[in-house]
Amino acid sequence: MEMNEVERLERDVQQAIRTRLENGRKDKKDQKRWLIGTALLLLFIFLLFRVFFGMAVVEGSSMVPNYQDSDLVLFARIHGALKRGDVVLARVDDGRVLIKRVVGLPGEEVYIDERTGIIMIDGEEQAEEYAQGVTRRSAI
């Protein structure tokens, strides 16, 4: 082999080594960016669900047919004026989350006939097309 060929081979080998090292550094940068991006995305999703949305499991059959026992419900944490018929979730003292429908509004007098299940608000009978069976009062 001539000296020029040896020098050229050495130069090619050195160039290959430099290229490999640069690619390795680039791969590490890409991995670091991917990890940081993934961590930020997970943090964003976590905060989104802690601040704006939540999930709950329906317990019981009081909201049939719209919500069945053991249904998983995704809800928005929106605080605003309630309207009659809105579906709300409420955490009770024992830690359970109940899903209920708004029947009466602040300042209204609500009466539920125990025998017939008829709901009266300020003396007027309310038609509840979504209700099935007899409406019962609860402690909430």
C-alpha positions, -999 to 999 in steps of 0.1 A, spaced: 0 0 0 12 34 -7 15 61 19 -13 82 3 -37 53 5 -28 47 42 -33 84 50 -66 84 31 -78 53 50 -67 69 84 -85 101 74 -117 81 64 -116 62 97 -112 94 117 -141 110 98 -162 79 104 -154 81 142 -163 118 143 -195 112 125 -204 83 148 -197 105 179 -218 134 165 -247 110 157 -244 96 192 -246 131 207 -275 140 184 -294 108 195 -289 117 231 -302 152 225 -332 137 207 -339 113 235 -336 142 260 -360 163 240 -384 133 237 -383 127 275 -388 164 283 -417 166 258 -433 135 272 -429 147 308 -444 181 299 -473 164 281 -480 142 311 -479 172 334 -503 191 312 -527 162 311 -525 157 349 -531 194 355 -560 195 330 -577 167 348 -570 181 383 -582 216 374 -608 214 346 -620 178 344 -624 147 365 -636 112 365 -660 94 388 -677 60 390 -715 59 392 -727 40 423 -763 28 424 -792 30 400 -808 63 409 -799 79 375 -810 50 352 -814 50 322 -789 78 316 -762 65 340 -759 29 350 -742 15 381 -704 13 377 -704 37 346 -673 58 344 -682 95 340 -660 122 327 -671 156 341 -661 192 338 -653 212 369 -674 242 359 -687 265 386 -716 285 375 -753 290 379 -772 258 382 -803 251 361 -831 227 368 -823 194 352 -785 198 354 -766 167 364 -741 174 392 -716 154 412 -714 159 450 -689 146 475 -705 135 507 -690 133 542 -679 96 539 -659 104 507 -683 90 482 -692 109 450 -729 110 442 -743 119 408 -777 136 410 -800 159 390 -809 194 401 -846 195 410 -850 227 431 -831 260 429 -821 283 457 -852 301 472 -877 275 460 -898 253 482 -895 217 471 -920 190 482 -918 153 472 -949 132 480 -936 101 496 -965 80 484 -967 90 447 -933 105 441 -947 136 426 -924 166 429 -940 200 437 -919 232 434 -935 263 449 -969 245 448 -966 235 411 -963 199 401 -932 192 380 -931 168 350 -899 149 350 -897 131 317 -863 116 326 -875 100 358 -884 64 360 -903 49 389 -912 68 420 -890 97 431 -877 94 466 -862 120 489 -827 115 501 -806 130 529 -787 152 504 
